[in-house]
Amino acid sequence: MFAFGFNPQVALDAPRIAITPRETTRADTIVHLECGVPPETISGLKKLGHNVSVEGGISRGGFFGRGQIVRARKRDVESEGGEGWVYSAGSDMRGDGAAVPFSG
């Protein structure tokens, strides 16, 4: 999220990658890519010799996790006028749930 400058929702909506089985030196290791990974990334992985499978629809549920994110940051007094915190949240489209910023 921070490396790419994404907000919580954009980070959760980004396509994901999973590897099975976890032992990556096995010949039957598969790199599972979620729909939305750029075609040049897919072809690049294949050129490197990886077994690639693009997952979509309901079948993708077995490979990629789900999550919610709440981000809190201190308000910039000079540019945002005032002290306190700014909250933002995102909820994963891959499953049920909600992310609700709360300051108690």
Jmol script that loads the backbone (N, CA, C; Angstrom):
load data "model"
ATOM      1  N   MET A   1       0.838  -1.178   0.000  1.00  0.00           N
ATOM      2  CA  MET A   1       0.000   0.000   0.000  1.00  0.00           C
ATOM      3  C   MET A   1       0.885   1.245   0.000  1.00  0.00           C
ATOM      4  N   PHE A   2       1.867   1.267   0.884  1.00  0.00           N
ATOM      5  CA  PHE A   2       2.732   2.446   0.986  1.00  0.00           C
ATOM      6  C   PHE A   2       3.705   2.535  -0.187  1.00  0.00           C
ATOM      7  N   ALA A   3       4.222   1.392  -0.625  1.00  0.00           N
ATOM      8  CA  ALA A   3       5.205   1.387  -1.707  1.00  0.00           C
ATOM      9  C   ALA A   3       4.641   1.969  -2.997  1.00  0.00           C
ATOM     10  N   PHE A   4       3.347   1.761  -3.237  1.00  0.00           N
ATOM     11  CA  PHE A   4       2.733   2.232  -4.478  1.00  0.00           C
ATOM     12  C   PHE A   4       1.866   3.471  -4.276  1.00  0.00           C
ATOM     13  N   GLY A   5       1.761   3.950  -3.040  1.00  0.00           N
ATOM     14  CA  GLY A   5       0.949   5.130  -2.767  1.00  0.00           C
ATOM     15  C   GLY A   5      -0.550   4.877  -2.876  1.00  0.00           C
ATOM     16  N   PHE A   6      -0.975   3.634  -2.634  1.00  0.00           N
ATOM     17  CA  PHE A   6      -2.390   3.281  -2.735  1.00  0.00           C
ATOM     18  C   PHE A   6      -3.143   3.674  -1.469  1.00  0.00           C
ATOM     19  N   ASN A   7      -4.402   4.035  -1.620  1.00  0.00           N
ATOM     20  CA  ASN A   7      -5.267   4.167  -0.455  1.00  0.00           C
ATOM     21  C   ASN A   7      -5.747   2.756  -0.100  1.00  0.00           C
ATOM     22  N   PRO A   8      -6.389   2.575   1.068  1.00  0.00           N
ATOM     23  CA  PRO A   8      -6.770   1.221   1.487  1.00  0.00           C
ATOM     24  C   PRO A   8      -7.631   0.470   0.468  1.00  0.00           C
ATOM     25  N   GLN A   9      -8.604   1.134  -0.144  1.00  0.00           N
ATOM     26  CA  GLN A   9      -9.478   0.421  -1.070  1.00  0.00           C
ATOM     27  C   GLN A   9      -8.753   0.004  -2.341  1.00  0.00           C
ATOM     28  N   VAL A  10      -7.942   0.871  -2.882  1.00  0.00           N
ATOM     29  CA  VAL A  10      -7.187   0.537  -4.093  1.00  0.00           C
ATOM     30  C   VAL A  10      -6.231  -0.628  -3.807  1.00  0.00           C
ATOM     31  N   ALA A  11      -5.607  -0.624  -2.640  1.00  0.00           N
ATOM     32  CA  ALA A  11      -4.692  -1.712  -2.272  1.00  0.00           C
ATOM     33  C   ALA A  11      -5.423  -3.048  -2.217  1.00  0.00           C
ATOM     34  N   LEU A  12      -6.603  -3.071  -1.631  1.00  0.00           N
ATOM     35  CA  LEU A  12      -7.361  -4.316  -1.530  1.00  0.00           C
ATOM     36  C   LEU A  12      -7.896  -4.779  -2.878  1.00  0.00           C
ATOM     37  N   ASP A  13      -8.203  -3.852  -3.770  1.00  0.00           N
ATOM     38  CA  ASP A  13      -8.757  -4.204  -5.078  1.00  0.00           C
ATOM     39  C   ASP A  13      -7.697  -4.672  -6.075  1.00  0.00           C
ATOM     40  N   ALA A  14      -6.432  -4.441  -5.793  1.00  0.00           N
ATOM     41  CA  ALA A  14      -5.356  -4.811  -6.716  1.00  0.00           C
ATOM     42  C   ALA A  14      -5.294  -6.327  -6.900  1.00  0.00           C
ATOM     43  N   PRO A  15      -4.959  -6.792  -8.116  1.00  0.00           N
ATOM     44  CA  PRO A  15      -4.842  -8.235  -8.343  1.00  0.00           C
ATOM     45  C   PRO A  15      -3.732  -8.841  -7.498  1.00  0.00           C
ATOM     46  N   ARG A  16      -3.930 -10.097  -7.133  1.00  0.00           N
ATOM     47  CA  ARG A  16      -3.004 -10.776  -6.219  1.00  0.00           C
ATOM     48  C   ARG A  16      -2.292 -11.939  -6.887  1.00  0.00           C
ATOM     49  N   ILE A  17      -1.245 -12.389  -6.214  1.00  0.00           N
ATOM     50  CA  ILE A  17      -0.431 -13.509  -6.671  1.00  0.00           C
ATOM     51  C   ILE A  17      -0.317 -14.507  -5.521  1.00  0.00           C
ATOM     52  N   ALA A  18      -0.411 -15.799  -5.843  1.00  0.00           N
ATOM     53  CA  ALA A  18      -0.214 -16.860  -4.851  1.00  0.00           C
ATOM     54  C   ALA A  18       0.615 -17.967  -5.498  1.00  0.00           C
ATOM     55  N   ILE A  19       1.371 -18.685  -4.684  1.00  0.00           N
ATOM     56  CA  ILE A  19       2.202 -19.777  -5.188  1.00  0.00           C
ATOM     57  C   ILE A  19       1.811 -21.052  -4.468  1.00  0.00           C
ATOM     58  N   THR A  20       1.568 -22.141  -5.241  1.00  0.00           N
ATOM     59  CA  THR A  20       1.279 -23.449  -4.656  1.00  0.00           C
ATOM     60  C   THR A  20       2.123 -24.491  -5.366  1.00  0.00           C
ATOM     61  N   PRO A  21       2.553 -25.514  -4.694  1.00  0.00           N
ATOM     62  CA  PRO A  21       2.615 -25.596  -3.241  1.00  0.00           C
ATOM     63  C   PRO A  21       3.671 -24.644  -2.710  1.00  0.00           C
ATOM     64  N   ARG A  22       3.735 -24.546  -1.409  1.00  0.00           N
ATOM     65  CA  ARG A  22       4.651 -23.577  -0.798  1.00  0.00           C
ATOM     66  C   ARG A  22       6.116 -23.892  -1.075  1.00  0.00           C
ATOM     67  N   GLU A  23       6.412 -25.139  -1.315  1.00  0.00           N
ATOM     68  CA  GLU A  23       7.788 -25.538  -1.621  1.00  0.00           C
ATOM     69  C   GLU A  23       8.074 -25.173  -3.078  1.00  0.00           C
ATOM     70  N   THR A  24       8.698 -24.025  -3.289  1.00  0.00           N
ATOM     71  CA  THR A  24       8.833 -23.462  -4.633  1.00  0.00           C
ATOM     72  C   THR A  24       9.882 -24.146  -5.503  1.00  0.00           C
ATOM     73  N   THR A  25      10.661 -25.079  -4.950  1.00  0.00           N
ATOM     74  CA  THR A  25      11.656 -25.767  -5.770  1.00  0.00           C
ATOM     75  C   THR A  25      11.061 -26.987  -6.464  1.00  0.00           C
ATOM     76  N   ARG A  26       9.822 -27.337  -6.168  1.00  0.00           N
ATOM     77  CA  ARG A  26       9.179 -28.490  -6.809  1.00  0.00           C
ATOM     78  C   ARG A  26       8.827 -28.164  -8.253  1.00  0.00           C
ATOM     79  N   ALA A  27       8.880 -29.171  -9.103  1.00  0.00           N
ATOM     80  CA  ALA A  27       8.566 -28.968 -10.525  1.00  0.00           C
ATOM     81  C   ALA A  27       7.098 -28.629 -10.771  1.00  0.00           C
ATOM     82  N   ASP A  28       6.219 -29.032  -9.854  1.00  0.00           N
ATOM     83  CA  ASP A  28       4.781 -28.792 -10.057  1.00  0.00           C
ATOM     84  C   ASP A  28       4.304 -27.485  -9.420  1.00  0.00           C
ATOM     85  N   THR A  29       5.229 -26.626  -9.012  1.00  0.00           N
ATOM     86  CA  THR A  29       4.862 -25.333  -8.428  1.00  0.00           C
ATOM     87  C   THR A  29       4.131 -24.487  -9.467  1.00  0.00           C
ATOM     88  N   ILE A  30       3.037 -23.873  -9.061  1.00  0.00           N
ATOM     89  CA  ILE A  30       2.242 -23.023  -9.949  1.00  0.00           C
ATOM     90  C   ILE A  30       2.161 -21.622  -9.363  1.00  0.00           C
ATOM     91  N   VAL A  31       2.367 -20.629 -10.210  1.00  0.00           N
ATOM     92  CA  VAL A  31       2.168 -19.238  -9.826  1.00  0.00           C
ATOM     93  C   VAL A  31       0.742 -18.884 -10.252  1.00  0.00           C
ATOM     94  N   HIS A  32      -0.124 -18.673  -9.265  1.00  0.00           N
ATOM     95  CA  HIS A  32      -1.521 -18.325  -9.537  1.00  0.00           C
ATOM     96  C   HIS A  32      -1.631 -16.800  -9.572  1.00  0.00           C
ATOM     97  N   LEU A  33      -2.163 -16.283 -10.661  1.00  0.00           N
ATOM     98  CA  LEU A  33      -2.351 -14.848 -10.824  1.00  0.00           C
ATOM     99  C   LEU A  33      -3.837 -14.563 -10.903  1.00  0.00           C
ATOM    100  N   GLU A  34      -4.244 -13.521 -10.222  1.00  0.00           N
ATOM    101  CA  GLU A  34      -5.640 -13.127 -10.275  1.00  0.00           C
ATOM    102  C   GLU A  34      -5.892 -12.341 -11.567  1.00  0.00           C
ATOM    103  N   CYS A  35      -7.103 -12.477 -12.109  1.00  0.00           N
ATOM    104  CA  CYS A  35      -7.472 -11.690 -13.293  1.00  0.00           C
ATOM    105  C   CYS A  35      -7.157 -10.222 -13.014  1.00  0.00           C
ATOM    106  N   GLY A  36      -6.609  -9.557 -14.017  1.00  0.00           N
ATOM    107  CA  GLY A  36      -6.241  -8.160 -13.852  1.00  0.00           C
ATOM    108  C   GLY A  36      -4.748  -7.930 -13.821  1.00  0.00           C
ATOM    109  N   VAL A  37      -3.969  -9.009 -13.662  1.00  0.00           N
ATOM    110  CA  VAL A  37      -2.513  -8.882 -13.750  1.00  0.00           C
ATOM    111  C   VAL A  37      -2.198  -8.573 -15.215  1.00  0.00           C
ATOM    112  N   PRO A  38      -1.352  -7.581 -15.477  1.00  0.00           N
ATOM    113  CA  PRO A  38      -1.060  -7.185 -16.855  1.00  0.00           C
ATOM    114  C   PRO A  38      -0.512  -8.353 -17.696  1.00  0.00           C
ATOM    115  N   PRO A  39      -0.910  -8.422 -18.981  1.00  0.00           N
ATOM    116  CA  PRO A  39      -0.434  -9.498 -19.859  1.00  0.00           C
ATOM    117  C   PRO A  39       1.088  -9.577 -19.959  1.00  0.00           C
ATOM    118  N   GLU A  40       1.766  -8.417 -19.927  1.00  0.00           N
ATOM    119  CA  GLU A  40       3.228  -8.457 -20.015  1.00  0.00           C
ATOM    120  C   GLU A  40       3.851  -9.104 -18.781  1.00  0.00           C
ATOM    121  N   THR A  41       3.190  -9.012 -17.634  1.00  0.00           N
ATOM    122  CA  THR A  41       3.669  -9.687 -16.421  1.00  0.00           C
ATOM    123  C   THR A  41       3.512 -11.192 -16.571  1.00  0.00           C
ATOM    124  N   ILE A  42       2.373 -11.609 -17.096  1.00  0.00           N
ATOM    125  CA  ILE A  42       2.106 -13.040 -17.301  1.00  0.00           C
ATOM    126  C   ILE A  42       3.123 -13.624 -18.276  1.00  0.00           C
ATOM    127  N   SER A  43       3.325 -12.962 -19.412  1.00  0.00           N
ATOM    128  CA  SER A  43       4.281 -13.489 -20.394  1.00  0.00           C
ATOM    129  C   SER A  43       5.710 -13.456 -19.848  1.00  0.00           C
ATOM    130  N   GLY A  44       6.042 -12.441 -19.057  1.00  0.00           N
ATOM    131  CA  GLY A  44       7.366 -12.373 -18.450  1.00  0.00           C
ATOM    132  C   GLY A  44       7.621 -13.527 -17.501  1.00  0.00           C
ATOM    133  N   LEU A  45       6.620 -13.892 -16.701  1.00  0.00           N
ATOM    134  CA  LEU A  45       6.766 -15.029 -15.788  1.00  0.00           C
ATOM    135  C   LEU A  45       6.922 -16.335 -16.561  1.00  0.00           C
ATOM    136  N   LYS A  46       6.155 -16.473 -17.646  1.00  0.00           N
ATOM    137  CA  LYS A  46       6.270 -17.683 -18.465  1.00  0.00           C
ATOM    138  C   LYS A  46       7.642 -17.771 -19.122  1.00  0.00           C
ATOM    139  N   LYS A  47       8.169 -16.637 -19.587  1.00  0.00           N
ATOM    140  CA  LYS A  47       9.502 -16.622 -20.205  1.00  0.00           C
ATOM    141  C   LYS A  47      10.583 -17.023 -19.203  1.00  0.00           C
ATOM    142  N   LEU A  48      10.341 -16.735 -17.924  1.00  0.00           N
ATOM    143  CA  LEU A  48      11.289 -17.116 -16.877  1.00  0.00           C
ATOM    144  C   LEU A  48      11.165 -18.601 -16.504  1.00  0.00           C
ATOM    145  N   GLY A  49      10.188 -19.299 -17.108  1.00  0.00           N
ATOM    146  CA  GLY A  49      10.029 -20.728 -16.865  1.00  0.00           C
ATOM    147  C   GLY A  49       9.003 -21.099 -15.813  1.00  0.00           C
ATOM    148  N   HIS A  50       8.220 -20.147 -15.343  1.00  0.00           N
ATOM    149  CA  HIS A  50       7.216 -20.441 -14.313  1.00  0.00           C
ATOM    150  C   HIS A  50       5.963 -21.066 -14.932  1.00  0.00           C
ATOM    151  N   ASN A  51       5.361 -21.992 -14.185  1.00  0.00           N
ATOM    152  CA  ASN A  51       4.042 -22.508 -14.533  1.00  0.00           C
ATOM    153  C   ASN A  51       3.037 -21.483 -14.019  1.00  0.00           C
ATOM    154  N   VAL A  52       2.257 -20.899 -14.932  1.00  0.00           N
ATOM    155  CA  VAL A  52       1.352 -19.806 -14.573  1.00  0.00           C
ATOM    156  C   VAL A  52      -0.085 -20.224 -14.810  1.00  0.00           C
ATOM    157  N   SER A  53      -0.944 -19.886 -13.875  1.00  0.00           N
ATOM    158  CA  SER A  53      -2.382 -20.104 -14.020  1.00  0.00           C
ATOM    159  C   SER A  53      -3.101 -18.818 -13.634  1.00  0.00           C
ATOM    160  N   VAL A  54      -3.923 -18.301 -14.553  1.00  0.00           N
ATOM    161  CA  VAL A  54      -4.701 -17.092 -14.264  1.00  0.00           C
ATOM    162  C   VAL A  54      -6.053 -17.535 -13.715  1.00  0.00           C
ATOM    163  N   GLU A  55      -6.362 -17.070 -12.522  1.00  0.00           N
ATOM    164  CA  GLU A  55      -7.578 -17.492 -11.824  1.00  0.00           C
ATOM    165  C   GLU A  55      -8.629 -16.382 -11.874  1.00  0.00           C
ATOM    166  N   GLY A  56      -9.858 -16.760 -12.129  1.00  0.00           N
ATOM    167  CA  GLY A  56     -10.948 -15.789 -12.150  1.00  0.00           C
ATOM    168  C   GLY A  56     -12.221 -16.411 -11.619  1.00  0.00           C
ATOM    169  N   GLY A  57     -13.207 -15.596 -11.406  1.00  0.00           N
ATOM    170  CA  GLY A  57     -14.494 -16.072 -10.923  1.00  0.00           C
ATOM    171  C   GLY A  57     -14.404 -16.730  -9.566  1.00  0.00           C
ATOM    172  N   ILE A  58     -15.293 -17.666  -9.323  1.00  0.00           N
ATOM    173  CA  ILE A  58     -15.387 -18.325  -8.016  1.00  0.00           C
ATOM    174  C   ILE A  58     -14.140 -19.160  -7.724  1.00  0.00           C
ATOM    175  N   SER A  59     -13.457 -19.655  -8.751  1.00  0.00           N
ATOM    176  CA  SER A  59     -12.285 -20.518  -8.531  1.00  0.00           C
ATOM    177  C   SER A  59     -11.135 -19.783  -7.861  1.00  0.00           C
ATOM    178  N   ARG A  60     -11.118 -18.470  -7.980  1.00  0.00           N
ATOM    179  CA  ARG A  60     -10.000 -17.726  -7.390  1.00  0.00           C
ATOM    180  C   ARG A  60     -10.051 -17.707  -5.867  1.00  0.00           C
ATOM    181  N   GLY A  61     -11.210 -17.999  -5.287  1.00  0.00           N
ATOM    182  CA  GLY A  61     -11.397 -17.936  -3.841  1.00  0.00           C
ATOM    183  C   GLY A  61     -10.467 -18.823  -3.041  1.00  0.00           C
ATOM    184  N   GLY A  62     -10.006 -19.920  -3.641  1.00  0.00           N
ATOM    185  CA  GLY A  62      -9.135 -20.832  -2.916  1.00  0.00           C
ATOM    186  C   GLY A  62      -7.689 -20.389  -2.830  1.00  0.00           C
ATOM    187  N   PHE A  63      -7.319 -19.360  -3.561  1.00  0.00           N
ATOM    188  CA  PHE A  63      -5.923 -18.963  -3.620  1.00  0.00           C
ATOM    189  C   PHE A  63      -5.618 -17.636  -2.942  1.00  0.00           C
ATOM    190  N   PHE A  64      -6.540 -16.724  -2.975  1.00  0.00           N
ATOM    191  CA  PHE A  64      -6.248 -15.358  -2.564  1.00  0.00           C
ATOM    192  C   PHE A  64      -7.025 -15.003  -1.307  1.00  0.00           C
ATOM    193  N   GLY A  65      -6.337 -14.389  -0.350  1.00  0.00           N
ATOM    194  CA  GLY A  65      -6.948 -14.037   0.922  1.00  0.00           C
ATOM    195  C   GLY A  65      -7.940 -12.895   0.809  1.00  0.00           C
ATOM    196  N   ARG A  66      -8.531 -12.569   1.915  1.00  0.00           N
ATOM    197  CA  ARG A  66      -9.474 -11.457   2.012  1.00  0.00           C
ATOM    198  C   ARG A  66      -9.030 -10.573   3.169  1.00  0.00           C
ATOM    199  N   GLY A  67      -9.456  -9.331   3.155  1.00  0.00           N
ATOM    200  CA  GLY A  67      -9.040  -8.473   4.247  1.00  0.00           C
ATOM    201  C   GLY A  67      -9.785  -7.157   4.307  1.00  0.00           C
ATOM    202  N   GLN A  68      -9.564  -6.465   5.365  1.00  0.00           N
ATOM    203  CA  GLN A  68     -10.041  -5.107   5.557  1.00  0.00           C
ATOM    204  C   GLN A  68      -8.860  -4.300   6.080  1.00  0.00           C
ATOM    205  N   ILE A  69      -8.830  -3.024   5.713  1.00  0.00           N
ATOM    206  CA  ILE A  69      -7.740  -2.154   6.145  1.00  0.00           C
ATOM    207  C   ILE A  69      -8.327  -0.875   6.720  1.00  0.00           C
ATOM    208  N   VAL A  70      -7.804  -0.449   7.848  1.00  0.00           N
ATOM    209  CA  VAL A  70      -8.089   0.880   8.382  1.00  0.00           C
ATOM    210  C   VAL A  70      -6.748   1.591   8.523  1.00  0.00           C
ATOM    211  N   ARG A  71      -6.666   2.771   7.942  1.00  0.00           N
ATOM    212  CA  ARG A  71      -5.435   3.556   8.012  1.00  0.00           C
ATOM    213  C   ARG A  71      -5.718   4.815   8.816  1.00  0.00           C
ATOM    214  N   ALA A  72      -4.800   5.153   9.702  1.00  0.00           N
ATOM    215  CA  ALA A  72      -4.899   6.391  10.487  1.00  0.00           C
ATOM    216  C   ALA A  72      -3.611   7.178  10.297  1.00  0.00           C
ATOM    217  N   ARG A  73      -3.759   8.457  10.107  1.00  0.00           N
ATOM    218  CA  ARG A  73      -2.578   9.313  10.016  1.00  0.00           C
ATOM    219  C   ARG A  73      -2.871  10.634  10.702  1.00  0.00           C
ATOM    220  N   LYS A  74      -1.826  11.224  11.240  1.00  0.00           N
ATOM    221  CA  LYS A  74      -1.971  12.529  11.897  1.00  0.00           C
ATOM    222  C   LYS A  74      -2.261  13.590  10.856  1.00  0.00           C
ATOM    223  N   ARG A  75      -3.200  14.437  11.157  1.00  0.00           N
ATOM    224  CA  ARG A  75      -3.576  15.536  10.271  1.00  0.00           C
ATOM    225  C   ARG A  75      -2.421  16.527  10.179  1.00  0.00           C
ATOM    226  N   ASP A  76      -2.173  17.044   8.983  1.00  0.00           N
ATOM    227  CA  ASP A  76      -1.166  18.077   8.761  1.00  0.00           C
ATOM    228  C   ASP A  76      -1.802  19.418   9.116  1.00  0.00           C
ATOM    229  N   VAL A  77      -1.372  20.005  10.214  1.00  0.00           N
ATOM    230  CA  VAL A  77      -1.980  21.231  10.739  1.00  0.00           C
ATOM    231  C   VAL A  77      -1.924  22.358   9.714  1.00  0.00           C
ATOM    232  N   GLU A  78      -0.816  22.497   9.023  1.00  0.00           N
ATOM    233  CA  GLU A  78      -0.662  23.610   8.079  1.00  0.00           C
ATOM    234  C   GLU A  78      -1.535  23.452   6.838  1.00  0.00           C
ATOM    235  N   SER A  79      -1.524  22.284   6.221  1.00  0.00           N
ATOM    236  CA  SER A  79      -2.254  22.129   4.959  1.00  0.00           C
ATOM    237  C   SER A  79      -3.708  21.702   5.149  1.00  0.00           C
ATOM    238  N   GLU A  80      -4.032  21.068   6.281  1.00  0.00           N
ATOM    239  CA  GLU A  80      -5.391  20.571   6.479  1.00  0.00           C
ATOM    240  C   GLU A  80      -6.158  21.338   7.552  1.00  0.00           C
ATOM    241  N   GLY A  81      -5.506  22.275   8.171  1.00  0.00           N
ATOM    242  CA  GLY A  81      -6.179  23.145   9.125  1.00  0.00           C
ATOM    243  C   GLY A  81      -6.753  22.465  10.342  1.00  0.00           C
ATOM    244  N   GLY A  82      -5.953  22.185  11.295  1.00  0.00           N
ATOM    245  CA  GLY A  82      -6.440  21.611  12.544  1.00  0.00           C
ATOM    246  C   GLY A  82      -5.651  20.394  12.953  1.00  0.00           C
ATOM    247  N   GLU A  83      -5.762  20.074  14.236  1.00  0.00           N
ATOM    248  CA  GLU A  83      -5.066  18.908  14.761  1.00  0.00           C
ATOM    249  C   GLU A  83      -6.008  17.713  14.725  1.00  0.00           C
ATOM    250  N   GLY A  84      -5.447  16.546  14.971  1.00  0.00           N
ATOM    251  CA  GLY A  84      -6.249  15.335  15.040  1.00  0.00           C
ATOM    252  C   GLY A  84      -5.775  14.286  14.053  1.00  0.00           C
ATOM    253  N   TRP A  85      -6.671  13.374  13.747  1.00  0.00           N
ATOM    254  CA  TRP A  85      -6.360  12.230  12.906  1.00  0.00           C
ATOM    255  C   TRP A  85      -7.270  12.198  11.692  1.00  0.00           C
ATOM    256  N   VAL A  86      -6.751  11.601  10.612  1.00  0.00           N
ATOM    257  CA  VAL A  86      -7.540  11.353   9.416  1.00  0.00           C
ATOM    258  C   VAL A  86      -7.586   9.837   9.232  1.00  0.00           C
ATOM    259  N   TYR A  87      -8.800   9.307   9.103  1.00  0.00           N
ATOM    260  CA  TYR A  87      -8.982   7.868   8.945  1.00  0.00           C
ATOM    261  C   TYR A  87      -9.491   7.565   7.547  1.00  0.00           C
ATOM    262  N   SER A  88      -9.042   6.447   6.998  1.00  0.00           N
ATOM    263  CA  SER A  88      -9.589   5.936   5.750  1.00  0.00           C
ATOM    264  C   SER A  88      -9.621   4.415   5.860  1.00  0.00           C
ATOM    265  N   ALA A  89     -10.509   3.792   5.085  1.00  0.00           N
ATOM    266  CA  ALA A  89     -10.693   2.350   5.214  1.00  0.00           C
ATOM    267  C   ALA A  89     -11.033   1.740   3.866  1.00  0.00           C
ATOM    268  N   GLY A  90     -10.841   0.425   3.771  1.00  0.00           N
ATOM    269  CA  GLY A  90     -11.217  -0.325   2.586  1.00  0.00           C
ATOM    270  C   GLY A  90     -11.664  -1.711   2.980  1.00  0.00           C
ATOM    271  N   SER A  91     -12.577  -2.273   2.181  1.00  0.00           N
ATOM    272  CA  SER A  91     -13.085  -3.611   2.428  1.00  0.00           C
ATOM    273  C   SER A  91     -12.931  -4.443   1.167  1.00  0.00           C
ATOM    274  N   ASP A  92     -12.467  -5.655   1.308  1.00  0.00           N
ATOM    275  CA  ASP A  92     -12.145  -6.516   0.178  1.00  0.00           C
ATOM    276  C   ASP A  92     -13.391  -6.971  -0.562  1.00  0.00           C
ATOM    277  N   MET A  93     -13.358  -6.843  -1.884  1.00  0.00           N
ATOM    278  CA  MET A  93     -14.477  -7.271  -2.716  1.00  0.00           C
ATOM    279  C   MET A  93     -14.550  -8.792  -2.825  1.00  0.00           C
ATOM    280  N   ARG A  94     -13.529  -9.503  -2.388  1.00  0.00           N
ATOM    281  CA  ARG A  94     -13.476 -10.951  -2.514  1.00  0.00           C
ATOM    282  C   ARG A  94     -14.275 -11.687  -1.440  1.00  0.00           C
ATOM    283  N   GLY A  95     -14.751 -10.976  -0.456  1.00  0.00           N
ATOM    284  CA  GLY A  95     -15.483 -11.630   0.625  1.00  0.00           C
ATOM    285  C   GLY A  95     -16.381 -10.639   1.351  1.00  0.00           C
ATOM    286  N   ASP A  96     -17.072 -11.160   2.340  1.00  0.00           N
ATOM    287  CA  ASP A  96     -17.942 -10.319   3.157  1.00  0.00           C
ATOM    288  C   ASP A  96     -17.100  -9.547   4.156  1.00  0.00           C
ATOM    289  N   GLY A  97     -17.615  -8.435   4.608  1.00  0.00           N
ATOM    290  CA  GLY A  97     -16.928  -7.695   5.653  1.00  0.00           C
ATOM    291  C   GLY A  97     -17.037  -6.217   5.441  1.00  0.00           C
ATOM    292  N   ALA A  98     -16.545  -5.502   6.408  1.00  0.00           N
ATOM    293  CA  ALA A  98     -16.534  -4.048   6.353  1.00  0.00           C
ATOM    294  C   ALA A  98     -15.357  -3.559   7.185  1.00  0.00           C
ATOM    295  N   ALA A  99     -14.858  -2.382   6.807  1.00  0.00           N
ATOM    296  CA  ALA A  99     -13.800  -1.742   7.581  1.00  0.00           C
ATOM    297  C   ALA A  99     -14.350  -0.392   8.012  1.00  0.00           C
ATOM    298  N   VAL A 100     -14.403  -0.163   9.313  1.00  0.00           N
ATOM    299  CA  VAL A 100     -14.995   1.060   9.827  1.00  0.00           C
ATOM    300  C   VAL A 100     -13.977   1.763  10.719  1.00  0.00           C
ATOM    301  N   PRO A 101     -13.498   2.926  10.289  1.00  0.00           N
ATOM    302  CA  PRO A 101     -12.599   3.674  11.154  1.00  0.00           C
ATOM    303  C   PRO A 101     -13.339   4.122  12.407  1.00  0.00           C
ATOM    304  N   PHE A 102     -12.705   3.958  13.533  1.00  0.00           N
ATOM    305  CA  PHE A 102     -13.344   4.291  14.796  1.00  0.00           C
ATOM    306  C   PHE A 102     -12.313   4.939  15.719  1.00  0.00           C
ATOM    307  N   SER A 103     -12.678   6.041  16.289  1.00  0.00           N
ATOM    308  CA  SER A 103     -11.817   6.688  17.263  1.00  0.00           C
ATOM    309  C   SER A 103     -12.583   6.746  18.586  1.00  0.00           C
ATOM    310  N   GLY A 104     -12.146   5.944  19.502  1.00  0.00           N
ATOM    311  CA  GLY A 104     -12.881   5.854  20.750  1.00  0.00           C
ATOM    312  C   GLY A 104     -12.181   6.535  21.826  1.00  0.00           C
TER     313      GLY A 104
END
end "model"
wireframe off; spacefill off
backbone 0.3
color backbone group
